[in-house]
Amino acid sequence: MRGLINISKYGGSVLSRSAGVCALNKIAFRPQFQSLRFQTTESSPIFSLERNTAKPVLSRKTFLVDYYKYLNDSNEIVLFVHHNNLVKAENKKFRSDLRKIGANLNIIRNSIYDVYLKSEHEKDPADAEVSKRNKDRTHPLSPLLNGPTGIITIPKCDPPTVAKVLKVLNSAQEKLILMGARVEQKVLDARQVEEFKDLPSKEELQAQLVGSLTILGGAGLVRTLEASSNVLYLTLEERRKDMDPNEKSNEEN
């Protein structure tokens, strides 16, 4: 992510075209940014200077909208936290602790993140027409963007990793406070996140399912099928006797 963040080192709030091309070329071909490309055979708009964006294409605001889209598209879990006056040493420690468990902390600008949220369903949320069309749209996550806000991103939907993140937050002594989360496409409040962390991982669920199918595929399933066929046979046999006059007379004699 450092390459993206350091784009701001170029002078001014809007980069010159030549400086912008240089900066984008340095970033665009790094392996970790290939996922920024949309599902198309053409170049992603995020690296195009021909986009009709609401703000200048090389402005920091457009860059941040693109960056927030990247973070949300490439992570299945996004936790929203309120941060209270983090000093440099604390910021460094928490980021390091989170990286060790497979998560990353990013401090966000609420107003720009909200611009992204309003148009998150669009191909290019920074597009001028898109921004205009969705300016009055309210996103379920928007209420969480209140005060100093950060997001903790987790690549895979893994409850045990969330549990580890919450341990880090609990050790932060209210320097980082959980506000809510997006888990895949579902919005959770803080209480629901606490419940989610206790769920088994996908791998554990798959193992349980395989175990259940193995049991059913053995003697248990055979007995179930045999019992069902026996009941069906007896039912049909009784029906046959009821419909056969000779069978009835034999029973009466």
KOLDRENDO-88464 format. One record per residue: residue in one letter; x, y, z of N, C-alpha, C in turn. Coordinates in steps of 0.1 Angstrom, whole numbers, plus 2048, in hexadecimal, padded with zeros to 3 digits. Last residue first. Layout:
<pavexs>
  res  n_x  n_y  n_z  ca_x  ca_y  ca_z  c_x  c_y  c_z
    a    X    Y    Z     X     Y     Z    X    Y    Z
...
</pavexs>
This chain:
<pavexs>
  res  n_x  n_y  n_z  ca_x  ca_y  ca_z  c_x  c_y  c_z
    n  595  560  83A   594   552   83C  59E  54E  847
    e  59F  57A  838   593   578   83F  591  569  843
    e  5B6  577  828   5B8   57C   836  5AB  579  83E
    n  5AA  56F  811   5B3   566   817  5B5  56A  826
    s  59C  586  80A   595   57A   80D  59E  570  814
    k  5B2  598  804   5A9   59B   80F  5A1  58E  813
    e  5BE  58C  7EF   5C6   58E   7FB  5BD  590  807
    n  5AA  58E  7DC   5AE   581   7E0  5B6  582  7ED
    p  5A9  5AB  7D8   59E   5A3   7DE  5A2  596  7E4
    d  5C0  5C3  7DD   5C0   5B5   7D8  5B4  5AD  7DF
    m  5C3  5DB  7EA   5BD   5DB   7DD  5BB  5CD  7D7
    d  5CF  5D5  802   5C2   5DB   803  5BB  5DB  7F5
    k  5E7  5CB  7FA   5DE   5C2   800  5D0  5C8  800
    r  5F3  5E2  7F0   5F0   5D7   7E7  5E6  5CE  7ED
    r  5F6  5F1  808   5ED   5F6   7FE  5EA  5EB  7F4
    e  609  5E1  815   5FC   5E3   81B  5F2  5E8  810
    e  61E  5E5  803   619   5D8   805  60B  5D8  80B
    l  624  600  805   61F   5FB   7F8  619  5ED  7FA
    t  62D  600  820   622   608   81C  61B  603  80F
    l  643  5F0  81E   638   5EC   827  62C  5F4  823
    y  654  5FF  80D   64F   5F2   809  643  5EE  811
    l  658  617  81C   651   618   80F  64C  60A  80B
    v  667  60C  831   65A   612   834  652  613  827
    n  67D  603  823   675   5F9   82A  667  5FF  82D
    s  688  61B  81A   683   611   810  67A  607  817
    s  68F  627  832   685   62E   829  680  624  81F
    a  6A2  615  83C   696   618   843  68B  61E  83A
    e  6B6  618  828   6AF   60B   82A  6A2  60D  832
    l  6BE  633  82B   6B7   62E   81F  6B0  621  820
    t  6C8  631  845   6BD   63A   842  6B6  636  835
    r  6DC  61E  842   6D1   61B   84B  6C5  624  848
    v  6ED  62D  831   6E7   620   82D  6DB  61D  835
    l  6F4  643  841   6EC   645   835  6E6  638  830
    g  703  635  855   6F7   63D   858  6EE  640  84D
    a  719  629  849   70E   621   84D  701  629  850
    g  720  645  834   724   638   839  717  630  83D
    g  718  65F  82F   71C   656   824  71F  648  827
    l  716  66A  848   709   667   840  70C  65E  835
    i  731  66D  84D   729   665   856  71C  660  84E
    t  738  67E  839   73F   671   83A  737  668  842
    l  729  695  83E   726   68D   832  72D  67F  832
    s  736  69D  856   728   699   856  724  690  84A
    g  750  6A2  84D   74E   698   857  73F  693  857
    v  74A  6B8  83B   750   6AB   836  74E  6A0  840
    l  741  6CA  84E   738   6C5   844  73D  6B8  83E
    q  758  6CE  85D   74C   6C9   864  743  6C3  859
    a  768  6D9  849   76C   6CD   850  760  6C6  856
    q  75B  6F1  844   75C   6E7   839  760  6D9  83F
    l  75E  6FE  85D   750   6FA   858  751  6F0  84D
    e  77A  701  85C   774   6F9   866  766  6F5  863
    e  77C  713  846   783   706   846  77D  6FC  850
    k  76E  729  84F   769   722   844  76F  714  843
    s  76E  728  874   773   72D   867  76D  725  85C
    p  752  72D  88A   75E   725   885  762  72B  878
    l  74C  74B  89D   748   741   893  754  739  88F
    d  753  760  8AD   753   753   8B3  74F  748  8AA
    k  751  777  89E   75E   772   8A1  75E  764  8A7
    f  735  77D  89E   73B   777   892  749  771  895
    e  731  789  8B7   72C   77C   8B5  732  775  8A9
    e  73F  7A1  8B2   743   799   8BD  73E  78B  8BC
    v  730  7AB  89D   73E   7A7   89A  743  79E  8A5
    q  718  7B1  8AA   718   7A6   8A1  726  7A1  89D
    r  721  7C7  8B9   71D   7BB   8C0  71D  7AF  8B6
    a  727  7DA  8A5   732   7D5   8AD  72E  7C8  8B4
    d  715  7D0  887   718   7D9   892  723  7D2  89B
    l  71B  7C9  864   719   7C4   872  71C  7CF  87C
    v  710  7C3  844   714   7CD   84D  711  7C8  85B
    k  71C  7AE  82A   713   7B0   835  719  7BA  83F
    q  72C  7A5  816   723   7AF   813  719  7B3  81E
    e  747  79F  82A   743   79C   81C  739  7A7  819
    v  73F  7B2  843   744   7A5   841  73E  7A0  834
    r  747  7D0  850   741   7CA   845  748  7BD  843
    a  740  7DD  872   748   7D6   867  740  7D3  85B
    g  746  7F2  88E   73E   7E9   886  747  7E3  87B
    m  757  7FD  8A1   74A   803   89F  741  7FA  897
    l  770  7F8  8BA   768   7F2   8AF  75B  7F9  8AE
    i  789  80F  8C1   77C   80A   8C6  774  805  8B9
    l  7A8  815  8CD   7A1   810   8C1  794  809  8C6
    k  7AC  81D  8E6   7B3   825   8DC  7AD  821  8CE
    e  7A2  80C  8FA   799   816   8F4  7A0  820  8EB
    q  7B9  7FA  8FD   7B4   803   908  7AC  80F  902
    a  7C2  7E8  8EC   7C5   7F6   8E9  7C0  7FF  8F3
    s  7BA  7CF  8F1   7C6   7D2   8F7  7CA  7E1  8F5
    n  7A4  7CE  8E0   7A2   7CE   8EF  7AE  7D2  8F6
    l  7B1  7CC  8C8   7A9   7D8   8CB  7A6  7D9  8DA
    v  7BC  7B3  8CA   7C5   7BE   8C8  7BD  7CB  8CC
    k  7A4  7A4  8CB   7AD   7A4   8D6  7B7  7AF  8D6
    l  79A  7A9  8B1   793   7AF   8BD  79C  7AE  8CA
    v  7AC  79A  8A2   7AC   7A9   8A1  7A5  7AF  8AD
    k  7A4  780  8AA   7B2   785   8AD  7B3  794  8AC
    a  78B  780  89F   78D   77E   8AE  79A  783  8B2
    v  791  781  884   789   78C   88A  78B  78C  899
    t  79C  768  881   7A4   774   87F  79E  780  885
    p  785  758  885   791   757   88E  79A  763  88D
    p  775  75F  86E   771   763   87B  77D  762  885
    d  77C  769  84F   782   760   859  77F  764  867
    c  77D  771  831   772   771   83B  775  766  845
    k  79C  781  829   793   776   828  788  776  833
    p  7AA  79A  82E   7A8   795   821  79D  78A  820
    i  7A0  7B4  842   7A4   7A6   842  7A0  7A0  835
    t  7A6  7D5  84E   7A2   7CC   843  7A8  7BE  845
    i  799  7EE  861   7A2   7E2   862  79E  7D8  858
    i  798  811  85F   792   804   85B  79D  7F9  85C
    g  790  82D  874   799   824   86D  792  818  869
    t  788  84E  87D   784   841   879  78F  83A  872
    p  77D  868  891   789   861   88C  787  852  889
    g  75A  86D  889   766   86F   891  772  868  88A
    n  749  855  878   746   861   881  753  862  88A
    l  73E  840  867   748   84A   863  746  856  86B
    l  728  831  86C   734   82D   873  73F  838  871
    p  714  839  85B   713   83D   869  720  83A  871
    s  71B  82B  842   71E   839   844  71D  83E  852
    l  713  811  83E   71F   813   846  722  822  849
    p  6FC  813  82E   6FB   80E   83C  707  810  844
    h  6FC  832  81B   701   824   81D  6FF  820  82B
    t  6E6  845  808   6EB   843   815  6EF  834  816
    r  6E9  85C  7ED   6E7   84E   7F2  6ED  84D  7FF
    d  6EE  874  7E1   6E4   874   7EC  6E1  866  7F2
    k  700  86E  7CE   704   877   7D8  6FA  877  7E4
    n  6FF  85F  7B7   6FE   858   7C4  700  861  7D0
    r  702  86F  7A1   6F7   867   7A1  6F4  861  7AF
    k  71C  87B  7A6   710   883   7A6  703  87B  7A7
    s  72C  864  7A4   72B   86C   7B0  71F  874  7B1
    v  727  85E  789   724   854   793  722  85B  7A1
    e  732  873  77C   724   871   77A  71F  867  785
    a  74E  871  784   746   87D   787  737  87A  786
    d  75C  855  795   757   85B   789  74D  866  78C
    a  763  847  7AB   768   854   7AA  763  85C  79E
    p  759  82D  7A8   753   835   7B2  757  844  7B1
    d  755  81A  78E   75F   824   792  758  82E  79B
    k  740  808  790   74D   803   78B  758  80D  78F
    e  72D  809  7AF   730   80D   7A1  73E  808  79D
    h  729  804  7C9   723   7FA   7BF  727  7FD  7B1
    e  732  81A  7D6   73A   80E   7D6  736  803  7CC
    s  728  833  7D9   72A   82E   7CB  731  821  7CB
    k  728  838  7F4   71C   83C   7EC  71D  835  7DF
    l  743  832  7FB   738   829   7FF  72B  82C  7F7
    y  752  848  7F1   754   83A   7EB  748  832  7EE
    v  748  85C  802   746   85D   7F3  748  84F  7ED
    d  751  851  81A   743   852   818  740  854  809
    y  76C  856  817   768   848   818  759  847  815
    i  76C  872  818   76F   86B   80B  76B  85D  80B
    s  764  876  832   75C   87C   828  75F  875  81A
    n  778  868  842   76A   864   842  762  869  836
    r  795  85A  839   78F   867   83A  780  865  838
    i  7A5  841  84E   79E   846   843  799  854  845
    i  7C0  82C  855   7B8   838   85A  7B2  83E  84E
    n  7C2  809  855   7C3   816   84D  7BA  820  853
    l  7D1  7EB  85E   7CA   7F7   863  7CD  803  859
    n  7CD  7C9  856   7D4   7D6   853  7CB  7E1  858
    a  7D5  7A6  85E   7CC   7B2   85D  7D4  7BF  85B
    g  7E4  790  866   7DE   790   859  7D4  79B  857
    i  7F1  792  87E   7E6   789   87E  7DE  78A  870
    k  804  7A5  879   809   798   87E  7FD  78D  87D
    r  7F6  7BC  875   7FC   7B5   86A  800  7A7  86D
    l  7EF  7C3  88F   7E5   7BE   886  7EB  7B7  87A
    d  808  7CB  89A   800   7C0   8A0  7F6  7BA  897
    s  80D  7E1  889   816   7D5   889  80F  7C9  88F
    r  7F9  7F2  890   7FA   7EE   882  803  7E1  881
    f  7FF  7F6  8AB   7F3   7F0   8A7  7F3  7EA  899
    k  819  803  8A9   817   7F6   8B0  80A  7EF  8AC
    k  813  81B  89B   81D   811   895  81B  803  89C
    n  802  827  8AD   7FD   824   89F  806  819  899
    e  813  82A  8C3   807   822   8C4  802  81D  8B6
    a  825  83D  8B8   82A   82F   8BD  81E  826  8BE
    k  815  853  8B2   81D   84C   8A8  821  83E  8AC
    v  7F5  851  8C3   803   857   8C1  80A  84E  8B7
    l  7D4  855  8BD   7DF   84C   8BC  7EC  854  8BA
    n  7BA  860  8C5   7C6   867   8C7  7D2  85D  8C8
    n  7A7  845  8C1   7A7   851   8CA  7B6  855  8CC
    h  793  839  8A7   7A0   83A   8AD  7A1  847  8B5
    h  77B  821  8A0   77D   82F   8A4  78A  830  8AB
    v  778  80B  884   77C   80E   892  77D  81D  894
    f  76A  7F1  871   76B   7FF   873  76E  802  882
    l  777  7D7  85D   772   7DB   86B  774  7EA  86C
    v  770  7C4  843   774   7D1   846  76E  7D5  853
    i  776  7A6  831   771   7AC   83E  778  7BA  83F
    e  780  7A1  818   772   79C   81B  76D  7A2  828
    n  792  7B7  802   790   7B1   810  782  7AD  813
    s  792  7C3  7EA   79C   7B9   7EC  79B  7B3  7FA
    d  77E  7D7  7EA   77D   7CC   7E0  787  7C0  7E3
    n  787  7E8  7FE   77B   7E0   800  779  7D5  7F6
    l  79F  7F1  7F4   79F   7EB   801  793  7E3  803
    y  796  7FD  7DB   7A0   7F2   7DB  79F  7EA  7E9
    k  787  812  7E5   781   807   7DD  78A  7FB  7DD
    y  79B  821  7F1   790   81B   7FA  789  810  7F2
    y  7A8  829  7DA   7AF   821   7E4  7A5  81A  7ED
    d  796  839  7CD   79B   82D   7C7  7A1  823  7D1
    v  794  84D  7E1   788   846   7DD  78C  838  7D6
    l  7AE  856  7E0   7A9   850   7EC  79C  848  7E9
    f  7B1  862  7C6   7B9   857   7CA  7B4  84F  7D6
    t  79F  876  7C9   79C   86C   7BF  7A4  85F  7C3
    k  7AD  885  7DC   79F   881   7DF  79C  875  7D5
    r  7C5  88C  7D0   7C5   883   7DB  7B7  87D  7DE
    s  7C3  88D  7AC   7C1   893   7B9  7C2  888  7C4
    l  7C3  884  792   7CF   882   79A  7CE  889  7A7
    v  7A9  88B  789   7AD   87D   789  7BA  87B  791
    p  797  8A3  79C   7A1   8A0   792  7A7  892  794
    k  776  895  7A5   782   89D   7A8  78D  89A  79D
    a  766  884  795   760   890   79C  76B  89A  7A0
    t  775  87A  775   773   879   784  76D  885  78A
    n  778  86A  75B   770   877   75E  76C  876  76D
    r  798  85E  752   78C   85D   759  785  86A  75B
    e  7B1  85D  747   7A6   862   73E  798  861  745
    l  7C4  851  754   7C4   860   756  7B9  866  74E
    s  7C1  833  766   7BF   83A   75A  7BE  849  75C
    f  7C1  822  77B   7CE   826   776  7CD  82E  769
    i  7A7  81E  780   7AF   823   78B  7BC  828  786
    p  79C  811  76A   79A   820   76B  7A3  826  776
    s  7B1  7F8  75E   7A8   7FC   768  7A8  80B  768
    s  7B2  7EF  73B   7B9   7F4   747  7AF  7F9  751
    e  79E  7D3  731   7A4   7E0   72F  7AB  7E4  73C
    t  791  7BC  738   79E   7BA   731  7A5  7C7  72E
    t  784  7BC  759   783   7C0   74B  791  7BD  745
    q  77D  7C1  776   77B   7B5   76E  779  7B8  760
    f  796  7D9  780   789   7D4   77F  788  7C8  776
    r  7B4  7D8  793   7AE   7D8   786  79F  7D2  787
    l  7BE  7D3  7AB   7B7   7E0   7AA  7B0  7E0  79C
    s  7CD  7BD  7AA   7BF   7BB   7AD  7B7  7C8  7AD
    q  7E7  7C7  7A7   7E0   7C2   79B  7D1  7C0  79E
    f  7F5  7CF  7BC   7EA   7D8   7B8  7E3  7D3  7AB
    q  809  7BD  7C2   7FE   7BF   7CC  7F3  7C8  7C7
    p  81B  7C0  7AC   812   7B4   7AD  806  7B6  7B7
    r  81C  7DF  79B   820   7D7   7A7  816  7CC  7A9
    f  813  7EF  787   818   7E2   783  81E  7DA  78F
    a  80B  807  792   801   7FF   78B  806  7F1  789
    i  820  817  79E   816   80F   7A6  80F  804  79E
    k  82D  823  78A   835   81C   794  82C  813  79C
    n  818  82F  77C   820   824   775  828  81C  780
    l  811  843  78E   808   838   78B  80F  82C  784
    a  827  854  78D   823   84E   799  81B  842  797
    c  828  85C  771   833   855   777  82F  84D  784
    v  80F  868  76F   812   85C   767  81D  855  76D
    g  813  87E  781   809   874   784  80B  867  77C
    a  827  88C  775   82A   886   782  820  87B  785
    s  819  894  75E   825   88B   75C  829  885  769
    r  804  8A3  769   801   897   761  80D  88E  760
    s  808  8AB  78B   809   8AE   77D  807  8A2  775
    l  7EF  8A6  7A5   7FC   8A3   79E  7FC  8A8  790
    v  7E1  8BA  7BC   7DF   8B3   7B0  7EC  8B2  7A9
    s  7EC  8C6  7D2   7E0   8BD   7D5  7DD  8B5  7C8
    g  810  8C6  7D2   803   8CB   7CF  7F8  8C1  7D2
    g  82A  8AE  7C9   825   8BB   7CE  817  8BE  7C9
    y  829  88C  7D4   82B   896   7C9  824  8A3  7CD
    k  821  87D  7E9   82E   884   7EB  830  88E  7E0
    s  80B  86E  7E5   809   87B   7E9  816  883  7EB
    i  814  855  7DF   811   85D   7D4  80F  86B  7D8
    n  816  846  7F6   821   84F   7F3  81F  857  7E6
    i  801  835  7F5   801   840   7FF  80B  84A  7FB
    l  809  822  7E1   7FD   82B   7E0  7FD  837  7E9
    g  81F  817  7ED   820   81E   7E0  815  827  7DD
    r  815  80B  804   81E   817   805  81F  81F  7F8
    m  808  7F4  800   800   800   800  809  80D  800
</pavexs>
